[in-house]
Amino acid sequence: MSVLLLRLAGPMQAWGAGSRFARRNTEIAPTKSGVIGLLAAAKGIRRTEPLTDLLGLEFGVRLDQPGRIMRDFQTAHTADGKSAPLTYRFYLADAAFLAAVRGDLRLLTSLDEALHRPHFPLYLGRRSFPPGGPVSLGVHDSTLDDALTTWPWLAADWYRQRAANTVRLEVIRDARPGEPIDETIPDVPVSFDPAHRQHTWRAVHRSHVTITNSDSTRADTAEHDPLSLLGG
């Protein structure tokens, strides 16, 4: 199997997994349904068309620059001038993620080509949030775990400089049979059809990878131990 790597970075992102109506939350990292939607847009798959070829992809994401969760609220009026309910929308600001999908080489190659010449515009969870640069990092002969462990850190220069010499990055991926399940969320799209939108449950496994940050400019990068003064 091969993996297709994606750089998901931009001023704003929002990756919902179940929120609706007046409160639109975001997960802390890109969702599988959101990334499959992005790949489907690149391929020109319409919302009413089946997602058969994409549903078998294994998915994982590394939180290279988690960003900040921000809140916005919006007002609206109907055509006759009546006020609609306030809607609260949450999103991630200044975030960057390394996402990986594992599957058949022929399918991944076609997805890579589509990301370079997308049929529909690409966005990071919501239509108003375009990516801040090319999305595809290419197809690689690797396992999903190895790719998420060894690929160079995607954080911005200013973020690297503020970080410690050693950094732990969280990895969130599909749980495999027999593994501990850390979370279950409605994050596998059955249909994006606006009239019959459906998702099923996805089991998630969480872990961390440790990287060395040679760009750190922090004077004291040692981990603070608040109990060290009690050692006598």
Number of C-alpha atoms within 10 A of each C-alpha: 12 21 27 25 25 21 21 26 27 19 15 24 31 28 24 23 20 13 13 10 8 14 13 20 19 23 17 18 27 26 26 26 25 21 21 19 23 22 20 25 20 22 19 15 16 14 16 13 12 15 18 9 11 18 15 12 18 17 24 26 27 28 24 26 22 18 21 13 18 13 13 10 12 11 10 12 10 8 7 6 8 9 11 12 12 12 15 15 17 19 24 22 18 17 24 27 23 27 31 27 25 24 19 14 16 10 15 23 17 13 22 23 15 19 25 13 12 18 14 17 14 21 23 23 23 15 11 12 17 18 19 15 10 12 20 19 15 17 21 17 12 14 16 24 15 10 21 26 17 11 11 11 20 19 19 14 10 11 16 20 16 14 16 21 19 15 15 14 19 18 22 23 24 19 20 12 8 6 11 12 15 12 12 13 14 17 20 19 20 16 19 18 13 9 9 10 12 14 17 12 11 19 19 20 18 17 12 15 13 12 15 12 15 12 15 19 15 13 8 10 13 10 9 8 7 7 7 8 7 6 5 4
